[in-house]
Amino acid sequence: MSSERRVRVMIVEDSLVVRQLLAHIVGRDPRFVLASAVASAEEALAEIGRVKPDVISMDIRLPGIDGLEATRRIMSEHPTPIVVIADSVEDASLRISMNALRAGALSVVEKPVGVASSAYERIAETITTQLFIMSSVPVIRRRTFASAASAAAPPQPLARRSEFAKLSYLALAASTGGPPALAKVLEALPQDFPAAVFVVQHMGSAFMEGFAAWLHGLSPLPVALAEDGVAALPGRVYVAPGDRHLAIDPGGVMKLVSGPTAPTQRPSANILFESLARSAGSHTAGVLLTGMGEDGGQGLLELRRAGGYTIAEHQSSAVVYGMPAAAVRLKAAREILPLDAIGPRVAQLASKRAEG
């Protein structure tokens, strides 16, 4: 790979040991050039205009300005793809990391461990993969996100209730850019929402408990990780663990599958949607949100064929228009809506106002 095409990485990390580990991980990968490694957000903000990195590795717990505020300023002043490097076991760090995603960061990965650790290579590979993939995401769109979404046409009035069955289940799936999008949809649901909600978010398994807790603090509905063999209750949100597939059996019984990685990802949106198509198709709404890749498109098509109400996020609001685009190509989505309209549409589906 020629030097002109190598990805320029800025590392922001106050720990000298972790900063050196990250520099080693980046430096040994021929896809990257280490453009800068700094110990504080203040240094990053001062350097970014000169360095012009393609992607930033951002620590969250920094002295002075923390990673969340640094993310906000970077996305406002020098929009650049940001990958958050977080301590997976520290609750406060996880909350800040999730809020950084809402502020414009693209993904969150575990901090590297010492080279003697058996987990070193796995974590290093995850870090480099995320840095490389996210370096190509056009994050400047985040600055015009609100105006683009609100400019899109509002959803049309719903069809008569007779055209689709009572809503018993809602399935939401997302990848890159997903946490803030999922929060946006859930925040729009009423406290008396009558359906059980299932969530697939592509994220490292170490972060899923913290992710569910973060959503719980934002959603009007209680949020928890899904449990194998438990029947889902209306008005509750169940998040798929990061290392297992979530499928729904008849009666809303959740099944966690530790099988091989399905076509692209574990947990897989396709597996969730397809299981609901089999068990409760006409009683299910399926929503495919922002994300890289094509996971969920085929499953959403199966759900639509089974009588489910299917929605894909519109390109105008998607951080990455990969997964929704796959659904659109397959004609899997009954509606294609900007993010701001999806939560209200789902609430409308479940309300008595949908009756005609």
Phi and psi in degrees as a GROMACS rama.xvg file:
@    title "Ramachandran Plot"
@    xaxis  label "Phi"
@    yaxis  label "Psi"
@TYPE xy
-70.2822  156.051  SER-2
-63.3116  -29.0418  SER-3
-65.8207  -23.5592  GLU-4
-102.838  -1.62547  ARG-5
-75.4231  146.753  ARG-6
-80.8722  127.736  VAL-7
-88.3038  121.061  ARG-8
-111.57  132.323  VAL-9
-106.789  129.467  MET-10
-104.433  127.478  ILE-11
-118.55  107.983  VAL-12
-158.837  124.179  GLU-13
-79.7519  -25.6749  ASP-14
-77.4765  121.503  SER-15
-60.7284  -40.7205  LEU-16
-62.8674  -49.1468  VAL-17
-67.1356  -37.8218  VAL-18
-61.3757  -40.9998  ARG-19
-68.6185  -37.0582  GLN-20
-62.6242  -45.9016  LEU-21
-63.4485  -41.0108  LEU-22
-61.8746  -38.5842  ALA-23
-65.9977  -44.5558  HIS-24
-62.4825  -43.8354  ILE-25
-71.2577  -42.9718  VAL-26
-65.9971  -28.1893  GLY-27
-85.0616  -8.31924  ARG-28
-94.8625  118.283  ASP-29
-66.3323  -8.98005  PRO-30
-77.7105  -15.0735  ARG-31
-117.708  156.1  PHE-32
-123.396  129.212  VAL-33
-78.6827  102.17  LEU-34
-79.6776  -33.6446  ALA-35
-167.503  145.781  SER-36
-135.55  112.463  ALA-37
-124.116  161.645  VAL-38
-100.662  -2.48527  ALA-39
-150.786  160.633  SER-40
-66.2052  -35.8315  ALA-41
-59.3058  -43.886  GLU-42
-64.5389  -40.3706  GLU-43
-61.8585  -45.4464  ALA-44
-65.0879  -33.6302  LEU-45
-74.0658  -30.5246  ALA-46
-92.6839  -24.207  GLU-47
-61.2311  -36.9638  ILE-48
-64.629  -32.844  GLY-49
-81.9266  -42.5046  ARG-50
-75.1649  -37.756  VAL-51
51.3018  61.2439  LYS-52
-70.1922  156.933  PRO-53
-85.1028  -25.2983  ASP-54
-155.915  150.793  VAL-55
-122.377  131.529  ILE-56
-92.7894  113.233  SER-57
-114.731  117.772  MET-58
-72.1238  152.399  ASP-59
-97.9424  -44.5123  ILE-60
-89.1565  88.8083  ARG-61
-113.641  151.029  LEU-62
-70.2473  148.954  PRO-63
71.7956  -127.418  GLY-64
-66.2149  126.553  ILE-65
-84.35  175.42  ASP-66
-64.5005  -29.6378  GLY-67
-66.4012  -50.0788  LEU-68
-66.2433  -35.951  GLU-69
-62.2471  -41.5141  ALA-70
-61.3809  -45.2279  THR-71
-58.3436  -44.989  ARG-72
-69.2153  -40.7337  ARG-73
-64.1129  -43.1861  ILE-74
-68.3376  -22.9888  MET-75
-85.5144  -39.65  SER-76
-101.991  -38.2713  GLU-77
-139.292  68.506  HIS-78
-50.8972  119.555  PRO-79
-144.141  139.304  THR-80
-57.7776  131.957  PRO-81
-123.217  129.27  ILE-82
-110.168  119.325  VAL-83
-80.4209  130.928  VAL-84
-106.505  112.653  ILE-85
-127.712  153.307  ALA-86
-80.0395  114.3  ASP-87
-70.444  -16.6734  SER-88
-100.075  -0.0862016  VAL-89
-107.606  112.854  GLU-90
-58.2289  -46.4124  ASP-91
-61.7001  -40.5807  ALA-92
-62.553  -39.9253  SER-93
-64.1534  -42.3403  LEU-94
-62.2445  -43.7725  ARG-95
-64.1388  -39.0488  ILE-96
-61.7361  -44.5157  SER-97
-63.9493  -38.663  MET-98
-68.6895  -30.6552  ASN-99
-66.0227  -36.7517  ALA-100
-61.9957  -38.6651  LEU-101
-68.1574  -28.3253  ARG-102
-82.1556  -7.58628  ALA-103
131.636  -12.2873  GLY-104
-62.4419  153.697  ALA-105
-98.6357  -32.4439  LEU-106
-156.815  168.224  SER-107
-132.69  133.654  VAL-108
-133.71  163.453  VAL-109
-70.9059  147.547  GLU-110
-64.867  147.628  LYS-111
-69.0763  151.662  PRO-112
-109.107  172.002  VAL-113
-57.854  152.975  GLY-114
-63.5188  -20.5796  VAL-115
-79.0258  -13.3884  ALA-116
-74.2512  144.451  SER-117
-66.5266  -19.5168  SER-118
-90.3244  -3.35  ALA-119
-58.4086  -52.0442  TYR-120
-65.0431  -38.7327  GLU-121
-62.5907  -48.1474  ARG-122
-66.7897  -40.5011  ILE-123
-60.6231  -42.0236  ALA-124
-65.1923  -39.258  GLU-125
-62.5217  -43.3586  THR-126
-61.832  -49.4084  ILE-127
-67.1493  -36.5172  THR-128
-62.5798  -46.295  THR-129
-65.8771  -42.3416  GLN-130
-60.9198  -42.8591  LEU-131
-67.9283  -47.1923  PHE-132
-64.9328  -46.3813  ILE-133
-70.7355  -21.7769  MET-134
-61.5334  -20.9455  SER-135
-97.2308  -0.830366  SER-136
-78.9008  126.289  VAL-137
-76.7049  77.9836  PRO-138
-68.6587  -12.5621  VAL-139
-57.0378  -23.7429  ILE-140
-63.173  -22.4462  ARG-141
-62.3847  -27.4592  ARG-142
-71.4686  -28.2354  ARG-143
-108.806  12.0766  THR-144
-55.0428  -50.6282  PHE-145
-63.8669  -44.4831  ALA-146
-68.3471  -37.2961  SER-147
-65.8513  -42.5438  ALA-148
-66.8931  -43.1862  ALA-149
-72.4653  -21.681  SER-150
-77.8264  -19.5353  ALA-151
-67.7316  154.913  ALA-152
-62.5783  138.168  ALA-153
-68.1228  156.347  PRO-154
-62.7835  144.156  PRO-155
-73.1493  161.55  GLN-156
-55.9892  146.743  PRO-157
-67.8431  153.124  LEU-158
-69.0271  170.08  ALA-159
-62.9149  147.149  ARG-160
-54.5208  -29.769  ARG-161
-63.0229  -16.7822  SER-162
-82.6429  -11.9948  GLU-163
-151.239  156.491  PHE-164
-80.0649  172.656  ALA-165
-57.7096  136.505  LYS-166
-78.2144  116.675  LEU-167
-111.052  -25.1792  SER-168
-139.504  143.714  TYR-169
-126.424  127.084  LEU-170
-116.518  124.791  ALA-171
-117.941  137.746  LEU-172
-140.394  142.614  ALA-173
-158.467  165.11  ALA-174
-133.88  -117.209  SER-175
-57.2685  127.199  THR-176
82.1697  5.26791  GLY-177
-72.1108  -44.1127  GLY-178
-51.723  -51.0785  PRO-179
-67.1014  -31.9315  PRO-180
-67.1645  -44.0639  ALA-181
-62.716  -42.0104  LEU-182
-60.3851  -40.2955  ALA-183
-61.6305  -43.5408  LYS-184
-66.4945  -47.3586  VAL-185
-64.5934  -37.2537  LEU-186
-62.3791  -23.7938  GLU-187
-85.7876  -5.78028  ALA-188
-85.9378  144.518  LEU-189
-74.8745  159.098  PRO-190
-64.3886  -24.216  GLN-191
-99.4417  26.9194  ASP-192
-54.9934  127.104  PHE-193
-87.8379  -0.840159  PRO-194
-110.774  153.316  ALA-195
-77.6846  142.694  ALA-196
-117.344  132.233  VAL-197
-118.007  138.671  PHE-198
-127.081  128.289  VAL-199
-113.989  121.601  VAL-200
-128.367  123.469  GLN-201
-72.3931  109.353  HIS-202
-161.313  153.818  MET-203
-57.01  141.164  GLY-204
-60.137  -28.5104  SER-205
-64.8688  -20.3894  ALA-206
-99.948  -7.14299  PHE-207
-68.1634  -37.9428  MET-208
-63.6744  -43.2687  GLU-209
-66.3292  -36.1816  GLY-210
-63.1577  -45.3058  PHE-211
-62.3143  -40.4771  ALA-212
-65.0537  -38.1932  ALA-213
-64.1003  -45.6777  TRP-214
-61.5989  -38.5142  LEU-215
-58.6448  -36.5704  HIS-216
-73.6949  -14.8331  GLY-217
-107.407  -27.6808  LEU-218
-86.6732  143.85  SER-219
-70.6899  -12.7858  PRO-220
-105.101  146.088  LEU-221
-65.8805  140.141  PRO-222
-124.217  136.089  VAL-223
-152.516  166.02  ALA-224
-70.3235  144.2  LEU-225
-66.5942  147.259  ALA-226
-123.493  137.509  GLU-227
-64.8761  133.78  ASP-228
80.3392  3.47099  GLY-229
-98.07  137.128  VAL-230
-78.6713  128.83  ALA-231
-70.6195  140.811  ALA-232
-103.377  146.789  LEU-233
-60.213  146.589  PRO-234
74.9959  16.0428  GLY-235
-126.575  151.928  ARG-236
-112.697  129.934  VAL-237
-119.97  121.524  TYR-238
-99.7857  130.072  VAL-239
-66.3385  132.968  ALA-240
-59.4095  155.567  PRO-241
-72.2765  -14.5391  GLY-242
-116.369  11.082  ASP-243
-140.71  149.585  ARG-244
-76.2396  150.552  HIS-245
-114.485  121.877  LEU-246
-124.602  152.998  ALA-247
-117.28  118.721  ILE-248
-86.0029  167.839  ASP-249
-52.1033  142.589  PRO-250
84.0088  5.45932  GLY-251
76.0884  19.5194  GLY-252
-78.3085  125.854  VAL-253
-82.7613  138.29  MET-254
-126.817  122.33  LYS-255
-99.9239  126.197  LEU-256
-115.692  124.212  VAL-257
-98.5546  27.3106  SER-258
-71.5696  -170.694  GLY-259
-65.0169  159.475  PRO-260
-59.8387  122.232  THR-261
-71.3849  167.11  ALA-262
-23.8341  -41.5074  PRO-263
-131.586  -25.2138  THR-264
-157.512  150.705  GLN-265
-130.341  118.822  ARG-266
-74.3599  154.514  PRO-267
-107.34  130.216  SER-268
-64.3615  -36.1501  ALA-269
-58.7519  -44.4191  ASN-270
-64.6717  -40.9102  ILE-271
-62.622  -51.3089  LEU-272
-62.6928  -43.2495  PHE-273
-65.3124  -37.575  GLU-274
-65.6493  -38.2999  SER-275
-71.6335  -32.5658  LEU-276
-60.5808  -38.8978  ALA-277
-75.3512  -38.3778  ARG-278
-96.8557  -25.7269  SER-279
-159.153  41.7273  ALA-280
-49.1678  -57.1767  GLY-281
-75.9344  -4.24959  SER-282
-107.242  13.3625  HIS-283
-123.689  139.939  THR-284
-108.939  132.831  ALA-285
-118.168  134.417  GLY-286
-128.174  125.928  VAL-287
-111.071  117.575  LEU-288
-105.201  -174.226  LEU-289
-46.8937  145.274  THR-290
166.795  152.122  GLY-291
-85.613  145.333  MET-292
94.8879  -161.885  GLY-293
-127.899  7.49938  GLU-294
-58.2512  133.555  ASP-295
103.664  -24.2454  GLY-296
-63.4851  -50.1629  GLY-297
-66.0515  -40.5909  GLN-298
-64.3954  -39.0672  GLY-299
-64.1404  -36.2368  LEU-300
-63.3403  -44.3872  LEU-301
-61.3263  -39.2778  GLU-302
-65.9242  -41.4441  LEU-303
-63.615  -42.5984  ARG-304
-62.3655  -28.3549  ARG-305
-85.5143  3.90078  ALA-306
98.9682  5.0977  GLY-307
-74.6043  160.494  GLY-308
-96.0601  113.354  TYR-309
-113.573  139.282  THR-310
-134.265  136.999  ILE-311
-118.622  144.52  ALA-312
-69.6375  139.824  GLU-313
-71.427  148.784  HIS-314
-59.0113  -28.9409  GLN-315
-63.6734  -24.631  SER-316
-114.878  -13.9089  SER-317
-71.7499  129.817  ALA-318
-62.5001  -44.572  VAL-319
-130.778  120.404  VAL-320
-94.162  51.3787  TYR-321
-93.3831  -62.1156  GLY-322
-63.626  -47.3382  MET-323
-62.2772  -36.6152  PRO-324
-62.9437  -38.1521  ALA-325
-61.3016  -41.3644  ALA-326
-65.3463  -40.2015  ALA-327
-64.7628  -42.3693  VAL-328
-60.6034  -36.1895  ARG-329
-82.4848  -3.26717  LEU-330
58.4836  38.2296  LYS-331
-84.5329  -18.5073  ALA-332
-98.2526  125.837  ALA-333
-69.3167  -35.6357  ARG-334
-133.754  149.321  GLU-335
-121.2  112.185  ILE-336
-128.777  146.376  LEU-337
-65.8694  156.497  PRO-338
-53.9945  -43.5251  LEU-339
-59.0049  -24.8463  ASP-340
-93.4796  -12.5813  ALA-341
-72.0958  -48.1217  ILE-342
-58.8448  -49.692  GLY-343
-59.075  -36.0717  PRO-344
-65.0709  -43.6293  ARG-345
-63.9017  -42.2263  VAL-346
-60.7258  -37.5424  ALA-347
-64.5782  -40.04  GLN-348
-58.9872  -35.1177  LEU-349
-90.2987  -6.74515  ALA-350
-92.9683  162.366  SER-351
-68.7298  -17.6378  LYS-352
-66.1459  -18.1084  ARG-353
-75.9257  -11.8414  ALA-354
-74.5124  143.919  GLU-355
